[in-house]
Amino acid sequence: MTADTVDSLLKSPFMEAIGEREFQLFQKQVESYNYYAGYQHVDPETGQLVKAKDLQRPPGLDYDPTRFEVNYFKRMIDAKAQWQMGGMHGISVAPQLIDNENMRLSRSYCR
């Protein structure tokens, strides 16, 4: 078996349906959501992102190091939302009259 044959057997039906490029984009979005949800620390054994509470104590230490989630993106998004919702925002557009008054007042104007 060639490498291409093995790769084609390992692809999920979902990946086949949406294509390689869209699948990679989807994976990046999932990783971003996971980071936002607190998976910000790299597990030294697996190399995967995990939450701070899921990490083991490093060997040679007799205390648990302080690890916490720092979600700068969430704070930035919340601050932006607070700013957007905090004021009286609106759109004001002056009407522009295109047709002359006689045409506008005729009975057949809006038909």
NORSULUR-V349377 format. One record per pair of residues at least 6 apart in sequence whose ideal C-beta (glycine too) atoms are under 6 Angstrom apart, sorted by the first residue. I is the first residue (numbers start at 0). J is the second residue. Records with the same first field share a line. If there is no record, write none. Layout:
I=J, J
This chain:
14=22
35=72
37=50, 68
38=48, 50
39=68
40=49, 51, 54
42=49
51=66, 67
56=63
